[in-house]
Amino acid sequence: MCDYARVDLTYLQAVVIGLLQGVTELFPISSLGHSILVPAWIGGEWQSLVTQGDSSGHTPFLAFVVALHVATALALIVFYWRDWVAVIRGFFWSLSHRSLGRSEARLAWLLIIGTIPVGVIGLLLEKPLRVLFSTPLVAAVFLTLNGLVLLTAELLRRRQTILAGRAARAAGSRAEARGVAARRIDDLSLGEGALIGTTQALALLPGISRSGVTISAGLLRRLDHESAARFAFMLATPVILAAGVLKVPDLLQPDARGIMGQVIVGSICAFVAAFAAVAFLSRYFHTRTLYPFVIYCVVVGVASIIRFGFFG
């Protein structure tokens, strides 16, 4: 049984961590990486939340953080409730008609096929990766790499658009011009949906952002920023929800009763922060790019490498 009696989680910490989880899960800057780096930067009792654990590498703090995923997933479901109603209808329509002829039916199967690989990988590798990599220095390195992934995706997408535009102008055909245009989510093949969904597995590494890598993968399949973000958030919803639900039994153990109040407060904060974050990002990606997040990840990542690699 997990020894939660050792966890001294205050309400202030629960509020801060809940708000942090809600924002960083959806912003392409890694919630798991920040759940390790922020307490480590603050130090003292905050840092002990990350480091305390049992001999198998279990950290009660991370169990609390993962529990906040339920609230984050609920915020995504509430924000995209119309889309999810359409997806459910599309799923049953596809079964009854044995067809993907409707956009909502195709989206339903893109989400299903895109979720299965990361679900299997997560079940097999989540615990060993957590034991190996849940340290501030490692999180800092991966956060820096996350910024470079975002930068690479933006540069390749821009180059892709420029080359396609030149080809269209040279050919002078409407067909070529249509090929330059950004694609819709339901233009993706099921294989492309699986590929984009599988990239979520990289978020098992602290510092690598789930939304960041899936948005990047979507951009490279010629989705525009808004569509790539929407698909990334919808792909993340079942994964985030499952990750949280799987940890709920741990938090319901008798020796976890001492932090249930903090869990509830933290979950409310995570819900509010996640809803605000997805509302902001859905508007932001109408006209903006990933470049500000590239700068943030690289600056914070390099500063953290210096802090925990040389002065830790």
BELMORA-V969130 format. One line per field, one symbol per residue. ss: DSSP state (@ for helix, = for strand, . for the rest). phi: phi as a letter, one per 20 degrees, with the letter a starting at -180 (. if undefined). psi: psi as a letter, one per 20 degrees, with the letter a starting at -180 (. if undefined). A space follows every 10 residues. Layout:
# BELMORA-V969130
ss->???
phi->???
psi->???
This chain:
# BELMORA-V969130
ss->...@@@.... @@@@@@@@@@ @@@@@@.... @@@@@@@@@@ @@..@@@@@@ @........@ @@@@@@@@@@ @@@@@@@@@. @@@@@@@@@@ @@@@@@@... ..@@@@@@@@ @@@@@@@@@@ @@@@@@@@@@ @@@..@@@@@ @@@@@@@@@@ @@@@@@@@@@ @@@@@@@@@@ @..@@@@@@@ ..=.@@@..@ @@@@@@@@@@ @@@@.....@ @@@@@@@@@@ ..=.@@@@@@ @@@@@@@@@@ @@@@@@@@@@ @..@@@@@@@ @@@@@@@@@@ @@@@@@@@@@ @@@@...... @@@@@@@@@@ @@@@@@@@@@ ..
phi->.feefeedee ffffffffff fffffdffcm fffffeffff ffmmffffff efrefenfdg fffffffffg fffffffffd ffffffffff ffffffdlbd fdfffffgff ffffeggfff fffedgffff ffdecgffff ffffffffff fffffffffg ffffffffff fmdfffffff ffeegfefff ffffffffff ffffefoeeg ffffffffff emffffffff ffffffgfff ffffffeggf fefgedffdf ffffffffff ffffffffff ffegffcdce gffgfgffff fffffffeed cf
psi->qpnihiomor hggggghggg ghgihhqljo ggghiggghh ggachghhhh hqrahjjpoh ghggghhihg hghhghgggk hgghghgggh ghghghilqk iqhhgggghg gghihgghgg gghhigghhg hhjmqggghg ghgghghhgg ggggghgggg ggghgghghg hkqhghhhhh qqqrgjiqrh hhgggghhih hhiipphppg hghhgghghi jkqrgghggg hghhhhghgg gghghhighh ijqhjihijh ghggghhggh ggggghghgg hhggjgirai ghhggggggh gghhgggihh j.
